[in-house]
Amino acid sequence: MIQLNSKSLFDVVKDLGAVIKDSHGMPFLRLVRVEFKGNKITAIGDDLETRVEVSGEFEGEFEKIFCVDYSLFRKSLASLPNQPIKLIFEKTKLYIKAAKTEFKLSLEDSGAFPTSKLKFDSPVKLHSAEFIESVLLSSKMIDSKDELSPLSNIHCCFNGKVSIYGSSHHHGYKQVINQDSKEDKTFLISSRSAPIMFKMLSSEEEIELSIEDRAIELKQENLRIVTLLPTAKPINIEGLFKSLELDIPLNVDVEQFYTIIKSLYNFTDVSIKTANLKLSNKKLLISLYDSANIIGCNYEIDCENDAELDIYYNISNLHKTLSLFSSPDIFITNKKVLYLREGDREALMTPSQSPKANNS
């Protein structure tokens, strides 16, 4: 029998639903593994791609390892907030007892739970807030679901500095983290697992990152995450940014520009996908292209540039790219690529073919 406060146990299991899903086809992937060792509790979730271990302490000492259905275990603990409980083990059953409440759960075979034999060493210490932000923002720029494609994954480059990239065929994002790196490695993080992992990490604690041939490990004081590396190979995304020539500064009120794009984005549907930017006489005309001629939507703003420009961009991609920044500098490059820069963050977006050409 184990006696402890329910909060001590709930705190280590509450977030494991990020990797433990009721929808898993294999029953053992719906389990949580709980380990009591001395006064330490560790709860583990594993979906065969990402393994998460969360630790905590309780008042007492006990040695026990068991597996139960995660969803039922979490719901049972959630209904017993911050109160003394007893865990009683009887053959194949676990009883969770409080003063006036009792839950009975089935104990499952601990031997069926996935094991991890990966070894990591030589961790790199990273500023957590910047690293978490850069990975999560990069993941928003990835819209491919093909795990074998490099563009379906986040690129992490350690080469004197730390640079994070997210890209698709139409837009890209880059963020440089303000710290030196003695490592010289480029690796990928799955854009599918990145939001799971990085939302669990604390921005208040330093992150220790280790990498081996098949996986990476992220560690904080009471959290360990191991995730397999994608099978795709990194590509030279940095080359895309270096090749740009910033021809035309789009000197507009950025807040006003973004407000207009958000407004136009609300009208997008199957027939309305494209925004036209037309620059002439220091005025920027922004309008929607509607192939069905149902709606006319035009905005004009001042632009401190006397260049001539007539170009189209996908309105959804334009909205997504602008949403990553607060007040960026905006340029149109030599290849009519829209380029945004703010501090250590950069983004680019390629133009769309004129819809008028498609309809001709």
NUDREN-546034 format. One record per residue (C-alpha): x negated, y, z; residue in one letter. Coordinates in steps of 0.2 Angstrom, whole numbers, padded with zeros to 4 digits, always signed. Layout:
BEGIN
XYZA...
END
This chain:
BEGIN
+0000+0000+0000M-0006+0018-0004I+0001+0033+0005Q-0002+0050-0003L+0007+0066-0008N+0017+0064-0024S+0009+0080-0031K-0009+0073-0030S-0003+0059-0042L+0008+0069-0053F-0005+0082-0056D-0017+0069-0064V-0003+0061-0075V+0008+0075-0080K-0001+0080-0096D-0005+0063-0103L+0010+0063-0113G+0000+0072-0126A-0008+0055-0131V+0004+0043-0123I+0020+0042-0134K+0036+0032-0132D+0036+0030-0151S+0020+0020-0152H+0024+0004-0161G+0011-0006-0149M+0018-0007-0132P+0001-0006-0123F-0001+0011-0130L+0014+0017-0120R+0005+0013-0104L-0005+0024-0092V-0019+0016-0083R-0021+0022-0065V-0037+0019-0055E-0039+0023-0036F-0057+0022-0031K-0061+0029-0013G-0052+0046-0012N-0052+0048-0031K-0038+0045-0043I-0040+0044-0062T-0026+0042-0075A-0030+0037-0092I-0021+0038-0109G-0027+0031-0125D-0019+0030-0143D-0034+0022-0151L-0040+0038-0158E-0041+0049-0143T-0044+0044-0125R-0040+0056-0111V-0045+0054-0093E-0039+0066-0079V-0046+0065-0061S-0041+0071-0044G-0042+0068-0026E-0030+0062-0012F-0031+0061+0007E-0036+0043+0010G-0046+0029+0003E-0041+0014-0008F-0047+0003-0022E-0034-0002-0035K-0031-0002-0054I-0014-0004-0062F-0005+0000-0078C+0013+0005-0080V+0025+0012-0093D+0019+0031-0093Y+0036+0039-0097S+0045+0030-0082L+0030+0033-0071F+0030+0052-0074R+0049+0054-0073K+0048+0045-0056S+0035+0056-0049L+0043+0072-0056A+0059+0068-0047S+0049+0067-0030L+0040+0084-0030P+0027+0088-0017N+0032+0075-0004Q+0024+0060+0005P+0026+0044-0005I+0021+0026-0004K+0015+0015-0018L+0019-0003-0014I+0012-0017-0025F+0022-0034-0025E+0016-0046-0039K+0023-0039-0055T+0032-0024-0047K+0027-0007-0041L+0038+0002-0029Y+0037+0021-0027I+0045+0025-0010K+0049+0042-0003A+0060+0046+0013A+0077+0043+0004K+0072+0037-0013T+0064+0022-0021E+0059+0017-0039F+0054+0000-0045K+0043-0001-0060L+0036-0016-0069S+0017-0018-0068L+0009-0022-0085E-0007-0032-0089D-0022-0020-0086S-0032-0031-0098G-0022-0026-0113A-0026-0008-0110F-0039-0001-0123P-0057-0001-0116T-0071+0012-0121S-0089+0007-0123K-0095+0022-0131L-0111+0030-0123K-0115+0049-0124F-0130+0059-0119D-0138+0076-0122S-0122+0087-0119P-0121+0105-0126V-0113+0117-0115K-0100+0129-0123L-0091+0144-0118H-0074+0136-0116S-0062+0151-0120A-0070+0155-0137E-0073+0137-0142F-0054+0133-0138I-0048+0148-0147E-0058+0145-0162S-0053+0127-0164V-0035+0130-0162L-0035+0145-0174L-0044+0135-0187S-0032+0120-0185S-0018+0132-0190K-0026+0135-0207M-0026+0117-0212I-0011+0111-0221D-0017+0095-0229S-0012+0078-0221K-0024+0068-0230D-0036+0062-0216E-0049+0057-0229L-0051+0075-0236S-0064+0086-0228P-0051+0100-0229L-0039+0090-0217S-0052+0093-0203N-0060+0107-0193I-0078+0109-0197H-0090+0113-0182C-0108+0119-0187C-0122+0120-0174F-0136+0128-0182N-0144+0141-0171G-0127+0147-0167K-0110+0139-0166V-0098+0142-0181S-0080+0134-0182I-0071+0133-0199Y-0053+0128-0204G-0049+0128-0223S-0036+0122-0236S-0037+0124-0255H-0030+0141-0253H-0036+0149-0238H-0050+0148-0225G-0055+0154-0207Y-0072+0156-0199K-0076+0160-0181Q-0093+0162-0174V-0095+0158-0155I-0106+0170-0146N-0119+0159-0140Q-0135+0150-0146D-0136+0132-0151S-0152+0122-0151K-0143+0108-0160E-0143+0106-0179D-0127+0096-0183K-0111+0098-0193T-0097+0087-0188F-0078+0086-0191L-0064+0086-0178I-0047+0079-0184S-0034+0094-0185S-0021+0081-0180R-0030+0078-0163S-0037+0095-0160A-0021+0103-0153P-0019+0088-0141I-0037+0089-0134M-0039+0108-0134F-0023+0113-0125K-0028+0101-0111M-0045+0110-0108L-0046+0124-0096S-0052+0141-0103S-0059+0144-0086E-0072+0130-0086E-0088+0127-0096E-0086+0113-0108I-0099+0099-0110E-0099+0092-0128L-0108+0077-0133S-0108+0068-0150I-0113+0051-0156E-0111+0043-0173D-0093+0039-0172R-0085+0050-0158A-0087+0066-0148I-0084+0068-0129E-0078+0084-0121L-0080+0085-0102K-0074+0097-0088Q-0074+0094-0069E-0059+0083-0069N-0056+0080-0087L-0064+0069-0100R-0059+0068-0118I-0066+0056-0131V-0060+0056-0149T-0066+0047-0165L-0074+0057-0179L-0064+0058-0195P-0071+0047-0209T-0072+0061-0221A-0089+0070-0224K-0092+0089-0220P-0093+0101-0235I-0101+0118-0236N-0087+0129-0231I-0100+0143-0226E-0105+0144-0245G-0087+0150-0249L-0089+0165-0237F-0107+0169-0243K-0102+0169-0261S-0089+0184-0259L-0093+0201-0265E-0082+0214-0256L-0077+0225-0270D-0062+0234-0264I-0059+0239-0246P-0040+0239-0243L-0040+0254-0232N-0022+0253-0226V-0013+0254-0209D-0015+0236-0204V-0001+0236-0192E+0011+0243-0205Q+0004+0231-0218F+0007+0216-0206Y+0024+0222-0202T+0029+0222-0220I+0022+0205-0223I+0032+0198-0209K+0048+0206-0215S+0045+0199-0233L+0041+0182-0225Y+0059+0181-0218N+0066+0181-0236F+0055+0166-0242T+0063+0151-0249D+0062+0139-0264V+0063+0153-0277S+0055+0166-0267I+0037+0162-0262K+0026+0176-0269T+0021+0193-0264A+0014+0206-0277N+0002+0219-0272L+0000+0233-0284K-0013+0247-0280L-0012+0263-0290S-0015+0281-0286N-0019+0278-0268K-0003+0269-0265K+0000+0251-0262L+0016+0244-0268L+0021+0227-0259I+0035+0217-0266S+0043+0200-0267L+0044+0191-0283Y+0061+0183-0284D+0063+0171-0299S+0082+0171-0297A+0084+0190-0296N+0094+0188-0280I+0085+0201-0270I+0074+0216-0273G+0062+0220-0259C+0048+0234-0261N+0038+0243-0249Y+0025+0257-0252E+0011+0262-0240I-0003+0274-0242D-0020+0267-0246C-0037+0277-0246E-0043+0269-0262N-0041+0275-0279D-0044+0257-0287A-0032+0249-0299E-0025+0232-0294L-0011+0220-0298D-0012+0203-0289I-0001+0190-0282Y-0002+0180-0266Y+0008+0166-0258N+0018+0175-0245I+0018+0161-0232S-0001+0159-0233N-0003+0178-0232L+0008+0178-0216H-0002+0164-0208K-0019+0172-0212T-0014+0189-0205L-0006+0182-0189S-0024+0176-0184L-0030+0194-0182F-0026+0210-0172S-0034+0224-0183S-0045+0217-0196P-0054+0225-0210D-0046+0220-0227I-0055+0218-0243F-0051+0212-0261I-0066+0203-0268T-0074+0201-0285N-0063+0186-0288K-0047+0194-0281K-0049+0184-0265V-0041+0193-0250L-0054+0194-0236Y-0051+0199-0218L-0065+0202-0205R-0063+0207-0187E-0078+0205-0175G-0085+0187-0176D-0069+0181-0186R-0067+0180-0204E-0053+0173-0216A-0051+0172-0235L-0036+0168-0246M-0036+0165-0264T-0023+0173-0276P-0008+0164-0284S-0005+0163-0302Q+0007+0176-0308S+0024+0168-0307P+0028+0178-0323K+0015+0168-0332A+0023+0152-0326N+0040+0157-0332N+0034+0163-0349S
END
